[in-house]
Protein backbone atom coordinates (compact mmCIF):
# COMPACT_ATOMS: atom_id res chain seq x y z
CA UNK A 1 0.00 0.00 0.00
CA UNK A 2 2.81 2.40 0.88
CA UNK A 3 4.50 1.65 -2.46
CA UNK A 4 1.28 2.56 -4.28
CA UNK A 5 1.06 5.89 -2.40
CA UNK A 6 4.73 6.60 -3.12
CA UNK A 7 4.21 5.98 -6.85
CA UNK A 8 1.14 8.21 -6.88
CA UNK A 9 2.99 11.06 -5.11
CA UNK A 10 6.00 10.60 -7.37
CA UNK A 11 3.77 10.76 -10.47
CA UNK A 12 2.13 13.98 -9.22
CA UNK A 13 5.52 15.54 -8.46
CA UNK A 14 6.87 14.52 -11.85
CA UNK A 15 3.81 15.97 -13.61
CA UNK A 16 4.21 19.23 -11.69
CA UNK A 17 7.88 19.47 -12.64
CA UNK A 18 7.08 18.82 -16.29
CA UNK A 19 4.35 21.48 -16.33
CA UNK A 20 6.44 24.10 -14.49
CA UNK A 21 8.16 25.42 -17.64
CA UNK A 22 4.73 26.05 -19.18
CA UNK A 23 4.09 28.71 -16.54
CA UNK A 24 7.48 30.36 -16.69
CA UNK A 25 7.55 33.99 -17.80
CA UNK A 26 9.52 34.90 -20.88
CA UNK A 27 11.89 37.81 -20.64
CA UNK A 28 12.25 39.78 -23.84
CA UNK A 29 15.47 41.62 -24.51
CA UNK A 30 15.91 43.84 -27.54
CA UNK A 31 19.20 44.94 -28.91
CA UNK A 32 20.01 45.96 -32.46
CA UNK A 33 22.37 43.91 -34.60
CA UNK A 34 25.55 45.69 -35.68
CA UNK A 35 25.38 44.84 -39.39
CA UNK A 36 28.59 46.72 -40.15
CA UNK A 37 30.64 44.42 -37.97
CA UNK A 38 32.68 41.50 -39.30
CA UNK A 39 32.08 38.00 -38.02
CA UNK A 40 34.10 34.79 -37.92
CA UNK A 41 33.16 31.14 -37.82
CA UNK A 42 35.30 28.31 -36.51
CA UNK A 43 34.48 24.68 -37.27
CA UNK A 44 36.01 21.85 -35.26
CA UNK A 45 36.04 18.37 -36.78
CA UNK A 46 37.20 15.39 -34.75
CA UNK A 47 35.93 12.41 -32.80
CA UNK A 48 36.71 13.75 -29.34
CA UNK A 49 40.04 11.96 -29.15
CA UNK A 50 41.55 12.79 -32.53
CA UNK A 51 41.54 15.99 -34.54
CA UNK A 52 40.90 15.51 -38.26
CA UNK A 53 43.26 17.63 -40.35
CA UNK A 54 43.13 18.29 -44.08
CA UNK A 55 39.33 18.19 -44.34
CA UNK A 56 37.78 20.80 -46.64
CA UNK A 57 34.86 22.95 -45.47
CA UNK A 58 32.83 25.44 -47.46
CA UNK A 59 30.78 28.39 -46.25
CA UNK A 60 27.70 29.73 -48.07
CA UNK A 61 26.01 33.04 -47.22
CA UNK A 62 22.31 32.18 -47.11
CA UNK A 63 20.77 35.36 -45.70
CA UNK A 64 21.45 38.93 -44.67
CA UNK A 65 20.49 40.01 -41.17
CA UNK A 66 18.91 43.42 -40.57
CA UNK A 67 19.52 45.61 -37.52
CA UNK A 68 16.30 44.24 -36.04
CA UNK A 69 17.39 40.63 -36.52
CA UNK A 70 15.18 39.94 -39.53
CA UNK A 71 16.75 37.50 -41.99
CA UNK A 72 16.35 38.00 -45.73
CA UNK A 73 17.57 35.44 -48.26
CA UNK A 74 20.67 36.75 -50.03
CA UNK A 75 22.74 36.19 -53.15
CA UNK A 76 22.16 32.89 -54.93
CA UNK A 77 19.52 31.93 -52.38
CA UNK A 78 17.29 35.01 -52.84
CA UNK A 79 15.14 33.27 -55.46
CA UNK A 80 14.65 29.94 -53.69
CA UNK A 81 11.29 29.04 -52.13
CA UNK A 82 12.45 28.65 -48.52
CA UNK A 83 11.15 30.33 -45.40
CA UNK A 84 13.19 31.73 -42.55
CA UNK A 85 10.13 32.42 -40.40
CA UNK A 86 9.57 30.95 -36.92
CA UNK A 87 11.93 27.99 -37.19
CA UNK A 88 12.38 25.52 -34.34
CA UNK A 89 15.29 23.07 -34.13
CA UNK A 90 13.77 20.65 -36.65
CA UNK A 91 12.91 23.58 -38.93
CA UNK A 92 16.52 24.80 -38.88
CA UNK A 93 17.72 21.28 -39.72
CA UNK A 94 15.23 21.03 -42.58
CA UNK A 95 16.35 24.45 -43.85
CA UNK A 96 20.01 23.37 -43.82
CA UNK A 97 19.20 20.14 -45.71
CA UNK A 98 17.08 22.03 -48.24
CA UNK A 99 19.72 24.69 -48.88
CA UNK A 100 22.39 21.98 -49.16
CA UNK A 101 20.24 20.17 -51.75
CA UNK A 102 19.93 23.39 -53.79
CA UNK A 103 23.71 23.85 -53.62
CA UNK A 104 24.28 20.33 -54.96
CA UNK A 105 21.56 20.51 -57.60
CA UNK A 106 22.49 23.94 -58.96
CA UNK A 107 26.27 23.77 -58.48
CA UNK A 108 26.37 26.92 -56.33
CA UNK A 109 29.81 28.15 -55.39
CA UNK A 110 30.80 28.80 -51.77
CA UNK A 111 31.68 32.23 -50.44
CA UNK A 112 34.88 30.76 -48.98
CA UNK A 113 36.66 27.44 -48.47
CA UNK A 114 39.08 26.36 -45.74
CA UNK A 115 40.75 23.14 -44.67
CA UNK A 116 41.13 21.92 -41.12
CA UNK A 117 44.58 22.27 -39.63
CA UNK A 118 46.45 20.12 -37.10
CA UNK A 119 43.91 21.11 -34.42
CA UNK A 120 40.95 19.97 -36.54
CA UNK A 121 39.73 23.55 -36.97
CA UNK A 122 38.74 25.42 -40.11
CA UNK A 123 38.44 29.18 -39.60
CA UNK A 124 36.45 31.64 -41.69
CA UNK A 125 37.24 35.25 -40.75
CA UNK A 126 36.11 38.64 -42.03
CA UNK A 127 32.57 37.54 -42.87
CA UNK A 128 29.74 40.05 -43.05
CA UNK A 129 27.04 39.50 -40.42
CA UNK A 130 24.52 37.03 -41.80
CA UNK A 131 23.17 33.50 -41.84
CA UNK A 132 25.57 30.89 -43.22
CA UNK A 133 25.56 27.21 -44.11
CA UNK A 134 28.82 25.33 -43.71
CA UNK A 135 29.36 22.02 -45.45
CA UNK A 136 32.33 19.70 -45.20
CA UNK A 137 33.87 16.60 -46.71
CA UNK A 138 33.86 13.19 -45.05
CA UNK A 139 36.99 11.91 -43.31
CA UNK A 140 38.10 8.27 -43.23
CA UNK A 141 40.27 6.81 -40.47
CA UNK A 142 40.72 3.35 -39.00
CA UNK A 143 37.98 1.80 -41.09
CA UNK A 144 35.44 4.50 -40.07
CA UNK A 145 33.97 7.29 -42.15
CA UNK A 146 33.18 10.52 -40.28
CA UNK A 147 30.67 12.84 -41.95
CA UNK A 148 30.09 16.41 -40.71
CA UNK A 149 26.47 17.53 -40.28
C-alpha positions in Angstrom: 0.0 0.0 0.0 2.8 2.4 0.9 4.5 1.6 -2.5 1.3 2.6 -4.3 1.1 5.9 -2.4 4.7 6.6 -3.1 4.2 6.0 -6.8 1.1 8.2 -6.9 3.0 11.1 -5.1 6.0 10.6 -7.4 3.8 10.8 -10.5 2.1 14.0 -9.2 5.5 15.5 -8.5 6.9 14.5 -11.9 3.8 16.0 -13.6 4.2 19.2 -11.7 7.9 19.5 -12.6 7.1 18.8 -16.3 4.3 21.5 -16.3 6.4 24.1 -14.5 8.2 25.4 -17.6 4.7 26.1 -19.2 4.1 28.7 -16.5 7.5 30.4 -16.7 7.5 34.0 -17.8 9.5 34.9 -20.9 11.9 37.8 -20.6 12.2 39.8 -23.8 15.5 41.6 -24.5 15.9 43.8 -27.5 19.2 44.9 -28.9 20.0 46.0 -32.5 22.4 43.9 -34.6 25.5 45.7 -35.7 25.4 44.8 -39.4 28.6 46.7 -40.1 30.6 44.4 -38.0 32.7 41.5 -39.3 32.1 38.0 -38.0 34.1 34.8 -37.9 33.2 31.1 -37.8 35.3 28.3 -36.5 34.5 24.7 -37.3 36.0 21.9 -35.3 36.0 18.4 -36.8 37.2 15.4 -34.8 35.9 12.4 -32.8 36.7 13.7 -29.3 40.0 12.0 -29.1 41.6 12.8 -32.5 41.5 16.0 -34.5 40.9 15.5 -38.3 43.3 17.6 -40.3 43.1 18.3 -44.1 39.3 18.2 -44.3 37.8 20.8 -46.6 34.9 22.9 -45.5 32.8 25.4 -47.5 30.8 28.4 -46.3 27.7 29.7 -48.1 26.0 33.0 -47.2 22.3 32.2 -47.1 20.8 35.4 -45.7 21.5 38.9 -44.7 20.5 40.0 -41.2 18.9 43.4 -40.6 19.5 45.6 -37.5 16.3 44.2 -36.0 17.4 40.6 -36.5 15.2 39.9 -39.5 16.7 37.5 -42.0 16.3 38.0 -45.7 17.6 35.4 -48.3 20.7 36.8 -50.0 22.7 36.2 -53.2 22.2 32.9 -54.9 19.5 31.9 -52.4 17.3 35.0 -52.8 15.1 33.3 -55.5 14.7 29.9 -53.7 11.3 29.0 -52.1 12.5 28.7 -48.5 11.1 30.3 -45.4 13.2 31.7 -42.6 10.1 32.4 -40.4 9.6 30.9 -36.9 11.9 28.0 -37.2 12.4 25.5 -34.3 15.3 23.1 -34.1 13.8 20.6 -36.6 12.9 23.6 -38.9 16.5 24.8 -38.9 17.7 21.3 -39.7 15.2 21.0 -42.6 16.4 24.4 -43.8 20.0 23.4 -43.8 19.2 20.1 -45.7 17.1 22.0 -48.2 19.7 24.7 -48.9 22.4 22.0 -49.2 20.2 20.2 -51.8 19.9 23.4 -53.8 23.7 23.9 -53.6 24.3 20.3 -55.0 21.6 20.5 -57.6 22.5 23.9 -59.0 26.3 23.8 -58.5 26.4 26.9 -56.3 29.8 28.2 -55.4 30.8 28.8 -51.8 31.7 32.2 -50.4 34.9 30.8 -49.0 36.7 27.4 -48.5 39.1 26.4 -45.7 40.7 23.1 -44.7 41.1 21.9 -41.1 44.6 22.3 -39.6 46.4 20.1 -37.1 43.9 21.1 -34.4 41.0 20.0 -36.5 39.7 23.6 -37.0 38.7 25.4 -40.1 38.4 29.2 -39.6 36.4 31.6 -41.7 37.2 35.2 -40.8 36.1 38.6 -42.0 32.6 37.5 -42.9 29.7 40.1 -43.1 27.0 39.5 -40.4 24.5 37.0 -41.8 23.2 33.5 -41.8 25.6 30.9 -43.2 25.6 27.2 -44.1 28.8 25.3 -43.7 29.4 22.0 -45.5 32.3 19.7 -45.2 33.9 16.6 -46.7 33.9 13.2 -45.1 37.0 11.9 -43.3 38.1 8.3 -43.2 40.3 6.8 -40.5 40.7 3.3 -39.0 38.0 1.8 -41.1 35.4 4.5 -40.1 34.0 7.3 -42.1 33.2 10.5 -40.3 30.7 12.8 -42.0 30.1 16.4 -40.7 26.5 17.5 -40.3 
